[in-house]
Amino acid sequence: MTAASPWWTPHVHADRRPRLILRNAIAAGTRDWFARRDFVEVDTSALQVSPGNEAHLSAFATEAIGPDGQRQPLYLHTSPEFACKKLLAAGEERIFSLGAVWRNRERGPLHHPEFTMLEWYRVGETYESLMRDCAELVALAAERAGAKRFSFRGREADPFAGPERLSVAEAFMRHAGIDLLATVAADGSTDRAGLHAALVQAGLRTAPDDNWADLFSRVMVEKIEPALGQGRATILFGYPISEAALARPSADDPRTAERFELYCCGIELANAFGELTDPADQRRRFAAEMDEKQRVYGERYPIDEDFLAALAIMPQASGAALGFDRLVMLATGALRIDDVIWTPVAGP
C-alpha cells in the first residue's frame, strides 16, 4: 500500500490551492467586516496557565523554563476566551481575534488539532446581536467564495437566507419526542432518571454509567445535530444551564442559559454566550466541569485565578466563537478540514 501524497507535493498543492486562495479572501473580508463596525483586532498569547475548564476539551501541555531553571506548566489555549475577557475588563468594548487554537484528542473530517477560531465580543449588547452577526458572516463567506449554496454530505443550505431560530427544548421535542425541560429543575439541577426513561422511550441506546449530560449529548449527536441547518442555517438557543458553563442564566427561564450554537448543513459552526460575570458562580461551574473531566479522563486543568479576578470587573458583554475553517469548508465545497488549511499538522 502506498502512502498518501503529502500536502506539499506540487500536484497535491496545485489541487488544494484554489480553496486556500478563497480562504484568504474570506479572511480578508471578515477582517474588513469587523473593521467597518469599529471592532479592534487583538492578538492573544497562545500560552496560558489554564487552557480552559470545559470537561470534554483536551489541551496540549508544555512548560516554560526560566533563566534559573525553574519550570512552569503551561498549555496551548483551546480558545482566546480568557485573554479576550481580560481585555474587556481592561476597558476594550468591541474586539475580535482570528487566530490559531489547539485541541488535543481531535482529528477527523471536521476536526484538526490546530485550527483557526474567529472570536468576538460586544460590551453592553445582548447575545441576540451575535445571532445577526453570525448570519452576516455566513453570507459574507459565501459571497467571497462565489458560492450560491452550501452543501455537505447530502445536506444543503442557502447561506443568504435568514437562519431559523430554534430552542433546544423545541428541538428535543421535534426531533426526539423528548420533553427536555421536564428533567431540569428551577435551580438548574437535572433529573438523570427522567431523561434516561425518555431516551429509552425514544429508542435510543444508553449505558449504565451515563449521567444526565451524557444522555443529553447522545440525543444531540444522534437525533438533533444531523437535522439542523438544512435549507438554511439554524440558531439553536436556550441551552440548559448545566450545559453552558460560561453563560449567564436566561431572564425568562432560569433553567436555561443565554447560549446559542449556529449550525449549517448539520455542521456546528459557532458557539455564543451572554457572558457570565459572577466570579463565584464561575468558580463553582469550573469546579464541576473539572470534577467531570476527572471522572471521564482522569485529569483536570488548573483554574486561571487571574481570569476570575478580571471577571469581577468585566462589564456585561456577549461573545461568540466560530470555527473559521469549517465555514471555509462550506463556502468552498471542501469535504475535509485539512483541505482548507494551508499546512496541515502531520498525522500519526
N, C-alpha and C positions, 0 to 999 in steps of 0.2 A: 504494500500500500504506500503510495507516495504522499508526502506531507503537502498540505495546502500551501499555495504560494503566499509568501509574506506580503504584507501591505506595501512594502517599499519596492517590490518588483515592478519595473516600469510598466508592464502591460496591466498589472493589477491597479497601480496608481492611476493610469490613464482612464480606467473604467470608473474608479471612485471619484476622480477629480471634479466632474460636473456638480455632484451633490455637495462636495466640500466648498466649492465656489459659491453655491447657493447658501450654504451655511453662513459664510462670511457676509453675504448680502442681508440675510435675516438678522445677524448680529448687529450690523451697522444700522439697519432700520430700527431695531429695538433700542439701541442707544439714542438714536435721534428722537424716537417716540418719548422717551423719558426726559430728554433734554428740553423738548418743547413744552413739557409740563413742569418745568422748574425742579426736577429731581437732580440730586448730586450723586454722581457715581463714586462709590467707595471701594477701596481695596482692603480686605481684611486679612489678617495673618492666618495662614493655614495651620500653624502650630498652636494648640490650645491646651490648657491644663485639663479640660474635660471636652470630649468630642460631642457631647450631648447626652441626655439622660432618658432616652426612649428605649424601652425594653428590647425591642427587636432590631435595633440598629447596631451594627458591629463596626468597630473602628480599626484603623491601622495605628499601632502603638510604636513609639520610638522614645528616645531620651536625648536630653541636652546635656553636654558635658562642659562644665565651666572651666575657666583657666586653672582653678585649683583642683580640678579632677572630680569635683562633686557632680553627682548625676541627678537629673530631674526628669521624671517621667512626663512625656508629652504625647499628644495624639494629633493626627491629621484630622481637621474638622470634617464632620459629616454634613455641615451646613454653616453658613456665616452668621447664623441667627444670633448667637450670644454676643458676638462682636458688634453686630448691627444694633442690637438693643442697647448696648453700652453707648453707642454713638447717639442714639435717641435720648438717653439720659444726659449726655453731654450737651445736647441742645440742637442737634440736627432734626429736621422736620420731614423732609422728603428725600429718601436715599434709595439707591438700588445698587446691587452687586451682580456682576455677570462674571463668574469665575469657577475654577475647579474646586470640587469637593471629592471626598474619598469615603467609600463604604465597603467594608470587608464582607465576605460571605455572599457577594452579589455578582453574578455573571450569567448572562443569557441574552436572548434576543432584545430584551428591554432593559437589561441591567449591565453596567460596566463598573469595575472597581474605582475608576476615576472618571468623573463626568462633569458636565457644566451645569451649574444651577443659576437661574435668574431669581433673585430675591429682592423684594422691595417693600418699603414701609411708608405709611401715611399717618402722621401725627394728627390727632383730633378728628379723624374721619372713621366712619363705620366700615365694617367688612363688606357691606354691600357695594361700596365704591370699588373694592378689589374685584368683585364679580364683573363690573363693567370693564375694568382694566383687562381682565382675562379674555373677555370676548373680543376686545380690540386687538390684543396681541396675537390671538389665533388668526384673525383676519389679516393682520399685517404680515404674518409669516407666509400665509397663502399668497398674498399679493406679491411679496418679494420673490417667491419661488415660481410665480406664474401658475399656481395650482387652482383649478376650479372646484375640485372635490378632494377630500381626504379619504384614504382607504387603507385598511389593514386587516388581513386575514378574513376577507369576505364582508367586512363591515365598512360602511361608507357614511360620510357626514359632510354637510355643507359648511365650510369654515366661515362663511359670511352670514349665516343665519344666527339670530339671537339664541343663546343657549337656553335649553329647558331648565327650569329650577324645580328640583325635586327634593323633598325632605327625606332623611334616612328612614324615618318611620313609614312614610308613604312608599318608599322603595321596598322595604321589607314586606309590607302588605301586598304590594303589586306583584312582586317577582317571586316571593316565597310563601305568601299567605300567613305571615307571622306578625302578630301584634307586639312589636319590639318594646315599646314603652310600657307595656303591661309588666315587663320584667325589670323596670327601673323605678326605684322609689324616689320620693320628692327630695331626699337628701343625696341622691346620686348613687346610692348603693344598689347592687344588682342581685337579681334572683336567678342563680345558676340553674336550679331545678326547673323553674318555669321555662327558661329558654331551652333547656335540654329537651323537655317534653314537647315544645313547639317544633324543634328540629326533627324529632322522631316522627311527629305527626306529618311533617312535610316530606318525610322520606329521605332525610339527609343523614349521612353517617356521623357517628360521634365516637369519642374514645372515653374510657373511664376517667382519665385524668384531665379531661378538658375542663377548663374554668370558663366563666362567662365570656371573657374576652376571646378565648379560643373558639367558642361557639359562634360568637358574633363574626369573627374573621372568616369562619368557614362559610357562613351564609353569604358574606360579601363576595368572597372569591368564586364560589360555585354558582350562585344564583343572580347576584346583583351586578357586579362589575361587567360581566360579558354583555349585559343588556344596556349599558349606559353609553351615551354619546353616539347613538345610531340615528342617522338622518340629520342631526345637529348635535352640538356639544351639550353635555349635561352638567349642571352645577348641583352637586349633592351636598345638602346643608343640614344643620341641626343634628350633629353627632351626639350620642350620649356623652355625658360629662366625663365618664370614665375612659372614653376613647379620644380625649382631647386634652392632653396633659399641659399644653401651653396656652389654652384658650380660656377666656372668661365665660361664665355661665350666661345663657340666653336670658334676656329680660322677661320674655313671655313664658318661659318654661324652664325652671331650674334643673330639670332632668337632662337638659340638652345644653350644648355649648355653641359659642359663635365660631364654628369651624365649618369650612366647606372644602370640597375637592372638585376639581374640574376633570371631566372625562371626555374623550373623543375617540370614537371607533373602539370602545372598550378599553382604552388605554388611559391610565391615570396620568394627567399632565401637571396638575398643580394642587397645592395644599395651602389653605389660608386660614387665618385666625383673627378674631377680635382679641387682641393680646391680653393675657393675664398680667396684672401688675402688682399683685399681692405677694410679697416675698415669702411670707409664712405659708400661704396656701401652696405656692410653687414648690417650696421645700418639701411639703408633705407629698405632693404629687411625684416629685422626683424620687423620693424615698420609696414610694410604692412601685414606681417603674423599675427601680434598681432591685427591689425585692423580687419582682417578676423575672428580671434578667438573671438573677442569681438562681432562681428555680429552674429556668429553662436552659441556660447556657453555662451555669456555674461560675459566673464572673459578674463584676459590677464596675462601673466607672465612677470616678470622684465627682463631687458636686463643685461647680465653679462658684466659690463664695463671693468672688468679685462680681459675678453676674447677679447674684441675689442682692448684693449691696446696691448695684446700679438699678435693679428693678424697683427698689424702694423710691427712687426719684424719677423713674421713667414716666413720661406723660402717657395718657390714654392714646393708643395707636392701633392700627391694623396692619398686618403684614402677610405676604404671600411668598411661596417658593414654587418655582416652576422648573420642571425638567427640560432644559433647553434642547438637549439632544433629541429627546422624544418628539418635541414639537417640530424640529428639523426633519426627523424621520417621516412624520406625517406629511409635511409640506413638500418633501422631495420624493415620496413614494418608496423610501428605503424599507427593507424588511428586518434589518438588524441594526442595533445601535452602533455597532462597530463601523458600519458603512458610512456614518456621518461624523466620525471622529478622525481628525487628521492623522494622529499616530496612536492607534490602539495599544493598550497595555498587552504585553505578551501573555499568552495563555499558558496553562500547565504544560 
